[in-house]
Amino acid sequence: MSRYDLTDFEWRVIEPLLSNKPRGVPRVDDRRVLNGIFWVLRSGAPWRDLPERYGPRTTCYNRFVRWRRAGVWDRLMEAITKSHNGKVQMIDTSIVRVHQQGATGKKGDRDHCLGRSRGGLTTKIHALVDAKGRPIKLTLTAGEKSDIASAPDMIADLPEGAMLLADKGYDANALRMAVKERKAWANIPPKTNRRDPICFSPYLYKARNLVERFFNKAKQFRRIATRYEKLAENYLAALKLVAIRIWLRDYESTS
């Protein structure tokens, strides 16, 4: 058993949430396939280097893509994150370098979330986490997009009475108004050029480091720390699988 494999506890949570296949040829062992997918995500190795113990690499890769298209990973994350603590939420972004393999996708109408920034060709991860630093929502943009670009969509489900923590990059009147309309509070430090006074608590702001810890945990998976995927949809699916793993480890540590 690899140290990247799902534990018995993690598998007991995931198994009932996977798609059923009542008819036809029995599906290849789901746990083995998922372990193969997580091995690739954690090691950063190409799919063709997948160890034989996980079965054919094409089976693992095709299942990863097919279930992404079918919305399985989205439903799995939605089910596992349902019990999040939403009274305090934190939003932030992190830049990821794109490997040359990830920059060879076909050009067209599809948004590959690739852009030029200080680090070269990059993708930006936007994350919203709960009071324990566990991811609630994830999305991608091109690396040169502003941090605040996806914020309105990310906070669309902010509950009444909640507090949103964010850094100075999110200090914009439009975002503060959007939070206020939801009867919540944006505890965001003011930019140096802000003229009108705002209410801000440095003490409560200290908890914002939890969102940075989430990025640190996610980037322990090498295929998250560097983007190898050509399609943004596949990279986001990989990120959501890693987020699911972070939630499961938190559940296991407190069970």
C-alpha positions in Angstrom: 0.0 0.0 0.0 1.4 3.4 -1.0 1.4 6.3 1.4 -0.6 8.2 -1.2 -3.5 5.6 -1.1 -6.9 6.3 0.5 -7.1 5.1 4.1 -10.0 2.7 5.1 -11.7 5.7 6.7 -11.5 7.9 3.6 -12.8 5.1 1.4 -15.8 4.4 3.7 -16.8 8.1 3.2 -16.2 8.2 -0.5 -17.6 4.8 -1.6 -21.3 5.5 -1.0 -21.0 8.8 -2.9 -19.7 7.4 -6.1 -21.9 6.6 -9.2 -23.6 3.3 -9.3 -23.5 1.0 -12.3 -26.3 -1.5 -11.8 -26.2 -3.0 -15.3 -23.5 -4.1 -17.8 -19.9 -5.1 -17.3 -18.8 -4.6 -13.7 -16.6 -1.5 -13.3 -12.9 -1.8 -12.5 -12.3 -1.5 -8.8 -13.0 2.1 -7.9 -10.7 2.3 -4.9 -7.7 1.0 -7.0 -8.5 3.6 -9.7 -8.8 6.4 -7.2 -5.6 5.4 -5.6 -3.9 5.6 -9.0 -5.3 9.0 -9.6 -4.1 10.3 -6.2 -0.7 8.7 -6.8 -0.3 10.8 -10.0 -1.6 14.0 -8.3 0.7 13.6 -5.3 3.9 12.4 -7.1 3.6 14.8 -10.1 4.6 11.9 -12.4 3.2 11.6 -15.9 0.2 9.2 -16.3 2.4 6.9 -18.3 4.6 6.3 -15.3 1.7 5.0 -13.1 2.8 1.8 -11.3 1.3 -1.4 -12.5 -0.4 -2.1 -9.1 -3.0 0.5 -10.0 -3.9 -1.2 -13.3 -3.8 0.3 -16.8 -2.9 4.0 -16.9 -5.5 4.5 -19.5 -8.2 3.3 -17.2 -7.2 5.7 -14.4 -6.8 8.7 -16.8 -10.1 8.0 -18.7 -12.0 7.5 -15.4 -10.6 10.8 -14.1 -11.7 12.7 -17.3 -15.0 10.9 -17.8 -16.1 11.5 -14.2 -15.1 15.1 -14.5 -17.3 15.5 -17.5 -20.1 13.7 -15.7 -19.8 16.0 -12.7 -18.9 13.2 -10.3 -16.0 15.2 -8.7 -18.2 18.2 -8.3 -20.9 16.3 -6.6 -18.4 14.5 -4.4 -16.9 17.8 -3.2 -20.4 19.3 -2.7 -21.4 16.3 -0.5 -18.2 16.3 1.5 -18.1 20.1 2.1 -21.8 20.4 3.1 -21.0 20.5 6.8 -18.6 23.5 6.5 -18.5 26.2 9.1 -19.6 29.2 7.1 -19.8 31.9 9.8 -16.2 32.9 9.1 -14.9 32.6 5.5 -11.6 33.5 4.0 -10.8 34.3 0.3 -7.5 34.4 -1.4 -5.6 33.5 -4.5 -2.4 31.7 -5.4 -0.3 31.7 -8.5 0.8 28.4 -10.1 3.4 28.1 -12.8 2.3 26.3 -16.0 4.7 23.6 -17.2 5.4 23.6 -20.9 3.3 20.4 -21.3 0.3 22.4 -20.0 0.8 25.2 -22.5 0.3 23.1 -25.6 -3.5 23.0 -25.6 -5.4 23.8 -28.8 -6.3 27.5 -29.2 -10.0 28.3 -29.7 -13.0 29.5 -27.8 -12.2 27.5 -24.8 -10.7 29.4 -21.8 -7.5 27.6 -20.8 -6.9 30.0 -17.9 -3.4 30.7 -19.0 -1.9 34.1 -18.8 1.4 36.0 -18.5 2.4 37.4 -15.2 5.6 38.1 -13.3 6.3 34.3 -13.0 5.9 33.7 -16.8 3.0 31.6 -18.0 0.7 31.1 -15.0 -2.7 30.1 -13.7 -4.4 31.7 -10.7 -6.3 29.7 -8.1 -9.1 31.4 -6.3 -10.2 29.7 -3.1 -12.8 30.3 -0.4 -12.3 28.4 2.8 -14.3 28.0 6.0 -13.4 28.8 9.6 -11.1 25.7 9.8 -9.3 26.5 6.5 -11.2 23.8 4.6 -12.0 24.7 0.9 -15.6 25.5 0.1 -15.3 26.9 -3.4 -12.5 26.8 -6.0 -12.1 28.4 -9.4 -9.4 29.4 -11.9 -8.5 32.4 -13.9 -5.5 33.4 -16.0 -2.5 34.4 -14.0 -2.6 38.1 -14.8 -6.3 38.5 -13.7 -6.8 40.5 -10.5 -7.4 38.8 -7.2 -10.9 40.3 -6.9 -12.0 39.2 -10.4 -13.9 36.1 -9.2 -14.8 37.3 -5.7 -18.5 38.2 -6.4 -19.2 34.7 -7.6 -17.2 33.1 -4.8 -19.1 34.8 -2.1 -22.6 34.3 -3.6 -23.6 31.9 -0.9 -22.1 33.9 2.1 -24.6 33.4 4.9 -26.2 36.2 6.8 -24.2 37.3 9.8 -20.9 35.8 8.4 -17.5 37.5 8.4 -15.4 37.5 5.3 -11.6 37.8 5.7 -9.4 38.9 2.8 -6.2 40.9 2.2 -5.8 44.4 0.8 -6.2 43.1 -2.7 -9.9 42.8 -2.0 -10.4 46.3 -0.6 -13.0 47.5 -3.1 -16.3 49.3 -2.4 -18.1 47.0 -4.8 -17.1 43.9 -2.9 -17.8 45.5 0.4 -21.3 46.4 -0.8 -21.9 42.9 -2.1 -21.0 41.5 1.3 -23.2 44.1 3.0 -26.1 43.2 0.8 -25.8 39.6 2.2 -26.0 41.1 5.7 -22.5 40.0 6.4 -19.3 41.8 7.3 -16.1 42.2 5.2 -13.1 42.4 7.6 -10.5 43.6 5.0 -7.6 45.9 5.8 -7.8 49.3 3.9 -5.5 50.2 1.1 -3.1 53.1 1.9 -4.9 55.3 -0.6 -8.4 54.7 0.9 -9.8 58.0 2.1 -13.1 57.1 3.8 -12.7 55.3 7.2 -13.9 51.7 7.5 -14.4 49.2 10.4 -11.5 46.7 10.5 -10.3 44.4 13.3 -6.6 43.4 13.1 -7.2 40.8 15.9 -9.9 38.9 13.9 -7.9 39.3 10.7 -5.1 37.0 12.1 -7.2 34.0 11.3 -6.8 34.7 7.6 -3.6 32.6 7.6 -5.8 29.5 7.4 -6.5 30.1 3.7 -2.7 30.3 3.1 -2.3 27.0 4.9 -4.9 25.5 2.6 -2.7 26.5 -0.4 0.4 25.0 1.3 -1.5 21.7 1.8 -2.8 21.6 -1.7 0.6 22.3 -3.2 2.1 19.3 -1.5 0.5 17.5 -4.4 3.0 18.2 -7.2 0.4 18.3 -10.0 -1.2 21.2 -8.1 2.0 23.0 -7.3 2.8 23.0 -11.0 0.1 22.8 -13.7 0.8 20.0 -16.2 -2.8 19.8 -17.5 -3.6 21.3 -20.8 -7.3 21.8 -20.0 -8.3 24.2 -17.2 -11.2 21.8 -16.5 -8.9 18.9 -15.8 -6.6 21.0 -13.6 -9.6 22.3 -11.6 -10.9 18.7 -11.2 -7.5 17.7 -9.9 -7.6 20.6 -7.4 -11.1 19.6 -6.2 -9.9 16.0 -5.7 -7.1 17.3 -3.5 -9.5 19.6 -1.7 -11.7 16.5 -1.0 -8.6 14.7 0.4 -7.9 17.6 2.7 -11.5 17.5 4.0 -11.3 13.7 4.6 -8.0 14.0 6.5 -9.6 16.6 8.7 -12.6 14.4 9.3 -10.3 11.4 10.1 -8.2 13.4 12.6 -11.3 14.5 14.5 -13.2 11.2 14.4 
